[in-house]
Amino acid sequence: MANESVEIQSEVSGRVVSLNFTEGNIVQKGQLLVKINDTDLQAELRKIEAQIELSEKETKRNEELYNVKGISLEELEISQSELKVLIAEKDVILAKIKKTEITAPFTGKIGLRSISVGAYILTSDIIATLEQIKPLKLEFSVPEEYVNEIKDKQNIDFTVEGNENTYNASIYATESKIDINTRTIKIRATFDNNDLELFPGNFCSVNLNFYPDKESIVIPAKAIIPVLAGETVFLSKNNIATKQIIKTGLRTSDQVEITEGINVGDTVITTGLLKIKEGMTVDLNITN
């Protein structure tokens, strides 16, 4: 995902008089992108400025008259109030003129434009999209049982489809709740993308190494038999099938970590489990 992303739209409707960006290029924060015709507003601005100038002179004369008791305080306050109203009206016009100038809210790469100079645009029209692609955000989800393993600033590796390189990102935020439908939690990491090699929308495969230095006993998932008391496997001890209750840890699609119940060197039976019973003699075909 882009670090920041926005659809560029105008706050006011009007005719486009200039486009000041090149499609597909980097634009800087505050750079003028589009200018909307403001001829009528400029005329209103000149008019109000002339009125303000006249009102300022009148207010100054009234202040002098008030100082020599030539007018009442009420007359002076009316004059001052009229000046303030004119200044406020000027601020409104300036704000309207500002809305005719569309600037980049942040530095980023602007996409393809959908308008041309001379076009009349509405506030609902999308002019272009702006994406901040340095850095990028990486979004993924993990099952709820791993929530407590996720740490702030934890490093992760990821790959991108069609690219053999492995990239590194750093986790910076997690969702505030677990999704009740998927029982997963959404996580975001940041990738610097200094070389602008990757783009928003890339599909990634994420590798989370929760225990980089941990040694574990791992067996095929198909060897585990669910029972009321938990989970079991069949071990072969002197070619005799022996049922063993186990406790499991992390899982992948085809392998399971064993935390209790199996020791290094034990022989786990992985096939023919529907036919095996406790104490049965078994013939083994050992694989590593």
C-alpha positions, -999 to +999 in steps of 0.1 A: +000+000+000+011+036-006+021+054+026-004+081+017-029+080-011-055+105-023-077+112-053-072+148-064-105+166-067-115+203-068-134+220-039-151+242-065-166+237-100-151+257-128-131+258-160-095+245-159-071+272-171-038+254-164-023+220-155+010+222-138+021+185-135+034+158-158+016+124-156+035+097-138+061+121-123+070+130-087+053+162-074+063+181-043+042+190-013+025+223-019+031+223-057+003+239-077-013+211-098-044+226-113-057+262-116-094+269-119-107+301-136-111+328-109-117+359-131-149+368-114-134+363-079-105+386-088-129+413-099-148+409-066-115+412-047-105+444-065-139+458-057-138+450-020-102+463-017-114+496-031-142+497-005-118+488+023-095+516+013-124+541+013-137+527+046-103+530+062-101+567+053-136+573+066-128+555+099-096+575+103-115+608+098-142+597+123-116+588+149-101+623+145-136+639+148-144+618+179-112+630+195-124+666+192-160+657+202-171+662+166-191+629+165-205+605+190-189+572+201-218+553+184-210+569+150-174+559+154-182+523+163-205+521+133-177+532+110-153+507+126-178+479+124-184+486+086-146+483+081-144+450+099-173+436+078-155+446+046-123+430+058-142+398+066-158+398+031-123+401+016-111+371+036-141+351+022-132+361-014-095+351-007-106+318+006-127+312-025-097+321-047-075+297-027-100+269-035-094+275-073-057+264-067-053+227-063-020+218-047-003+186-038-010+176-001+022+156+001+052+146-020+044+116-041+039+101-076+009+114-095-009+091-118-027+096-151-049+127-155-085+125-166-090+162-176-076+187-200-070+224-200-103+242-209-125+214-194-153+224-170-149+202-139-172+195-110-163+188-074-171+151-080-146+148-108-113+129-101-084+147-117-057+122-109-045+100-080-015+109-059+005+081-041+033+085-017+054+054-026+085+061-004+080+045+020+054+018+014+030+000+038+027-037+038-006-051+051-012-087+061-031-108+086-021-136+110-042-161+130-053-150+164-031-176+182+000-156+171-013-122+183+010-121+214+040-129+192+037-097+172+060-070+185+063-033+176+093-027+153+096-065+147+114-072+114+097-094+087+108-107+054+086-107+023+087-115-014+068-101-043+052-121-072+074-120-103+105-109-083+131-132-068+144-106-043+137-109-005+128-076+011+127-065+048+100-045+065+093-034+101+060-038+119+046-005+132+009-011+140-018-038+145-055-036+143-074-029+176-095-061+174-096-096+159-118-101+128-147-123+141-152-139+107-116-149+098-103-150+134-072-131+122-057-098+131-046-072+106-010-060+108+009-032+090+046-029+084+067-002+066+092-007+038+115+022+029+114+016-009+143+039-014+150+026-049+113+030-058+114-007-069+080-017-056+046-002-062+013-001-044-009-030-052+019-056-054+009-090-039+034-102-013+042-133+007+052-126+042+076-147+064+073-143+101+101-159+121+088-158+157+116-179+172+147-174+151+170-194+175+145-220+187+150-257+181+117-277+179+104-312+172+082-310+141+061-338+127+037-341+097+002-328+106-014-360+091+002-380+120-019-363+147-052-379+158-077-357+176-093-373+207-115-360+236-086-355+258-067-335+232-043-348+205-024-380+202+001-398+179+012-434+175+048-441+183+066-473+174+085-488+203+103-520+195+078-524+165+048-521+189+023-493+183+020-471+214-005-442+217+010-410+231-008-378+242+010-347+229+008-309+232+013-289+200+026-254+193+030-235+160+014-250+129+019-247+091-003-262+064+014-296+067+036-295+098+030-292+135+054-283+163+054-307+193+060-291+227+053-321+249+050-359+245+077-367+219+114-368+224+142-366+199+148-401+184+112-413+188+096-430+158+063-415+148+038-435+127+024-413+099+005-437+077-021-465+081-035-448+112-070-460+106-059-496+110-035-492+139-045-501+175-027-498+208-002-527+212-003-538+176+029-551+160+038-528+131+062-532+102+080-499+095+093-481+065+115-455+081+118-421+064+136-390+076 
